[in-house]
Amino acid sequence: MKKLDVKHTVYHVLVAVYFLWVIVIGILVAMAMYNYINTLDAGLNQVFFKWIIYNFLTGTMLFVVIRMFRQNKKLNRVVLYSYTFMLGVSVTTLLMIRG
């Protein structure tokens, strides 16, 4: 039986959790934008603002920990680009909501 590489396994688990985070924050931003564009509930915009900030802080922590592993260069590049994209979308949404 092969010896289990715990560091490699943890890296891939963190990357999986990161991509789940990307899906969650994407849905959250889409809901916030839908609420903002259709002016459904102004009070809900404040809730979305806080949720996006808290969720983005969580994603930032995941991103930093994944970058500390320095393992798979291609996967790290995908994580970097997706994080940068979500940063731009989230900041734009936050500026529009707070506007």
Backbone bond lengths (Angstrom), bond angles and torsions (degrees), N, CA, C in turn:
res aa  C-N    CA-C-N  psi(-1)  N-CA   C-N-CA  omega(-1)  CA-C   N-CA-C  phi
1 M - - - 1.445 - - 1.529 109.24 -
2 K 1.338 115.98 135.89 1.454 120.54 -179.36 1.523 111.07 -72.46
3 K 1.313 114.16 149.38 1.453 119.77 176.13 1.534 108.63 -74.41
4 L 1.307 116.92 134.08 1.457 122.58 -177.38 1.530 110.02 -79.20
5 D 1.316 116.04 124.99 1.455 121.33 177.52 1.530 108.14 -87.29
6 V 1.312 116.33 100.50 1.463 121.62 -173.93 1.529 111.09 -67.72
7 K 1.316 117.84 -39.27 1.460 120.91 -179.28 1.528 111.14 -62.01
8 H 1.313 116.81 -42.92 1.454 121.35 178.98 1.532 111.23 -65.99
9 T 1.314 116.24 -40.66 1.464 120.95 178.94 1.530 110.76 -64.59
10 V 1.322 116.76 -44.10 1.466 120.98 178.91 1.518 110.47 -62.98
11 Y 1.312 117.23 -39.24 1.466 121.45 178.33 1.528 110.39 -58.80
12 H 1.323 117.04 -47.09 1.461 120.02 -178.20 1.523 112.18 -71.07
13 V 1.303 117.96 -31.95 1.468 120.29 174.83 1.527 109.93 -65.92
14 L 1.330 117.28 -43.05 1.466 120.74 177.74 1.529 111.69 -63.32
15 V 1.315 117.23 -39.85 1.465 120.29 177.73 1.534 110.11 -64.79
16 A 1.326 117.40 -39.41 1.471 120.67 177.29 1.527 110.77 -63.08
17 V 1.320 116.83 -44.27 1.465 120.82 178.22 1.525 110.06 -64.38
18 Y 1.325 116.93 -36.84 1.461 121.06 178.11 1.526 110.81 -61.39
19 F 1.328 117.39 -45.92 1.456 119.21 -178.81 1.523 111.80 -69.41
20 L 1.320 117.93 -28.98 1.465 119.75 170.90 1.526 110.08 -65.31
21 W 1.337 116.02 -38.92 1.458 120.40 176.96 1.528 110.89 -61.91
22 V 1.324 117.47 -41.00 1.469 120.85 179.55 1.528 109.93 -60.19
23 I 1.311 117.18 -41.06 1.465 120.97 178.47 1.527 110.44 -64.77
24 V 1.327 116.58 -45.78 1.467 120.97 -177.90 1.526 110.81 -63.38
25 I 1.322 118.03 -47.42 1.473 119.24 -178.66 1.521 111.02 -69.36
26 G 1.318 117.18 -31.08 1.467 119.85 175.29 1.521 111.57 -63.37
27 I 1.321 116.95 -44.21 1.465 121.10 177.76 1.527 110.28 -65.70
28 L 1.320 116.46 -40.68 1.464 121.18 179.59 1.526 111.31 -62.99
29 V 1.316 117.21 -43.77 1.464 121.03 178.13 1.526 110.45 -65.68
30 A 1.324 117.37 -39.91 1.468 120.78 178.36 1.532 110.86 -63.30
31 M 1.319 116.63 -41.48 1.469 119.86 177.79 1.526 111.13 -64.96
32 A 1.324 116.41 -40.95 1.465 120.08 179.49 1.522 110.93 -64.94
33 M 1.332 116.54 -42.58 1.462 119.82 179.05 1.532 111.52 -65.81
34 Y 1.328 116.74 -40.28 1.468 120.74 177.80 1.526 110.33 -61.59
35 N 1.334 116.04 -43.62 1.469 120.35 179.32 1.523 110.72 -65.90
36 Y 1.324 117.56 -38.78 1.464 121.22 -179.60 1.528 111.59 -69.09
37 I 1.313 117.39 -44.61 1.465 121.29 -176.91 1.528 111.23 -68.01
38 N 1.316 117.20 -41.92 1.462 120.73 -177.30 1.526 112.84 -89.89
39 T 1.308 118.06 1.14 1.470 124.80 -179.36 1.530 111.80 43.28
40 L 1.325 115.88 55.18 1.457 121.06 -178.92 1.526 112.02 -75.00
41 D 1.325 116.94 -51.17 1.456 120.73 -176.70 1.525 108.81 -150.08
42 A 1.321 116.07 113.85 1.469 120.06 -177.44 1.527 111.80 -67.54
43 G 1.323 117.25 -32.95 1.463 120.80 179.08 1.513 112.14 -67.33
44 L 1.323 115.68 -29.62 1.461 120.16 179.71 1.532 111.09 -69.74
45 N 1.323 117.48 -25.65 1.465 120.38 177.43 1.523 111.39 -62.28
46 Q 1.341 117.55 -37.36 1.463 120.86 177.58 1.522 110.97 -65.19
47 V 1.323 116.45 -38.33 1.469 120.75 178.16 1.521 110.14 -66.53
48 F 1.330 116.00 -45.20 1.470 119.61 177.55 1.526 110.88 -60.95
49 F 1.321 117.30 -38.31 1.465 121.57 179.13 1.526 110.19 -57.90
50 K 1.318 116.93 -49.29 1.470 121.15 -179.72 1.524 111.25 -66.73
51 W 1.330 117.27 -42.43 1.463 120.66 -179.66 1.524 111.04 -61.80
52 I 1.317 116.78 -42.44 1.465 119.91 -179.37 1.521 110.29 -65.55
53 I 1.328 117.35 -41.32 1.466 120.02 179.04 1.528 110.59 -64.29
54 Y 1.338 117.77 -48.40 1.467 120.38 -179.66 1.527 111.28 -63.17
55 N 1.311 115.90 -42.64 1.451 120.21 -179.86 1.522 110.82 -65.85
56 F 1.329 116.56 -37.45 1.459 118.99 179.32 1.525 111.40 -69.84
57 L 1.314 117.96 -34.65 1.466 120.28 174.88 1.525 110.92 -62.57
58 T 1.316 116.26 -40.53 1.461 120.65 176.80 1.527 110.70 -62.36
59 G 1.318 116.63 -45.11 1.458 120.87 178.03 1.512 112.74 -64.05
60 T 1.326 116.82 -34.91 1.459 120.61 177.68 1.526 110.67 -65.02
61 M 1.318 116.16 -41.34 1.468 119.26 177.46 1.523 111.03 -63.74
62 L 1.328 117.37 -42.52 1.466 120.70 176.18 1.530 110.73 -60.92
63 F 1.323 116.39 -44.74 1.463 121.63 -179.48 1.530 110.97 -59.90
64 V 1.321 117.01 -45.78 1.468 120.88 -178.49 1.527 110.47 -63.89
65 V 1.320 117.56 -43.59 1.463 120.51 -179.22 1.531 110.86 -65.84
66 I 1.331 117.42 -40.22 1.464 120.66 178.42 1.531 110.08 -63.96
67 R 1.333 117.11 -41.01 1.465 120.39 179.74 1.528 111.96 -66.62
68 M 1.330 118.16 -26.44 1.458 121.35 179.68 1.530 112.02 -69.75
69 F 1.339 117.38 -24.30 1.463 120.08 -179.61 1.525 112.44 -70.36
70 R 1.324 118.26 -35.20 1.465 123.94 179.93 1.528 112.58 51.58
71 Q 1.327 116.39 49.48 1.460 118.48 -177.03 1.517 112.57 -99.87
72 N 1.276 118.01 -86.42 1.457 122.73 -172.76 1.529 109.98 -85.03
73 K 1.314 117.49 113.07 1.465 121.70 -174.79 1.528 112.16 -63.92
74 K 1.330 117.83 -42.71 1.457 120.31 -179.44 1.521 110.99 -66.90
75 L 1.322 116.84 -43.39 1.457 120.73 179.47 1.526 110.86 -66.11
76 N 1.332 116.96 -38.20 1.469 120.19 176.60 1.526 111.21 -63.82
77 R 1.320 117.19 -36.16 1.461 120.62 178.46 1.530 110.62 -67.42
78 V 1.324 117.43 -40.68 1.466 121.06 177.11 1.527 109.86 -63.78
79 V 1.325 117.06 -42.09 1.467 121.18 178.34 1.525 109.66 -63.32
80 L 1.321 117.88 -43.29 1.466 121.56 179.69 1.525 111.38 -61.69
81 Y 1.328 117.28 -47.62 1.462 120.41 -178.45 1.521 111.94 -66.61
82 S 1.339 117.52 -41.17 1.460 119.36 179.42 1.530 110.76 -67.81
83 Y 1.334 116.93 -36.94 1.464 120.14 177.78 1.529 110.72 -65.60
84 T 1.322 116.96 -43.24 1.460 120.97 179.53 1.526 110.92 -63.75
85 F 1.321 116.68 -41.06 1.460 120.81 177.84 1.526 110.66 -62.77
86 M 1.348 116.89 -46.56 1.462 120.36 -179.55 1.527 110.77 -66.70
87 L 1.323 117.74 -31.90 1.467 120.84 175.36 1.525 110.15 -62.07
88 G 1.314 116.98 -47.98 1.463 120.52 179.35 1.514 113.02 -62.47
89 V 1.320 116.26 -45.21 1.466 120.66 179.97 1.526 110.52 -64.71
90 S 1.321 116.96 -43.39 1.466 120.46 -178.29 1.523 111.86 -66.42
91 V 1.322 117.38 -43.95 1.469 120.23 -179.98 1.524 110.23 -65.30
92 T 1.325 117.10 -41.43 1.460 120.47 176.94 1.519 111.09 -60.30
93 T 1.322 116.47 -45.05 1.464 120.75 179.34 1.523 110.94 -63.78
94 L 1.322 116.77 -42.76 1.465 119.89 179.70 1.530 111.32 -63.51
95 L 1.313 116.54 -40.25 1.466 119.59 178.25 1.530 111.61 -66.08
96 M 1.324 116.70 -36.89 1.461 119.97 178.94 1.525 110.91 -69.24
97 I 1.316 116.74 -42.67 1.462 120.63 -178.71 1.518 110.38 -66.40
98 R 1.331 116.74 -45.29 1.461 120.72 -176.34 1.515 111.03 -73.00
99 G 1.362 116.28 -32.59 1.435 126.78 -176.44 1.458 117.41 -21.54
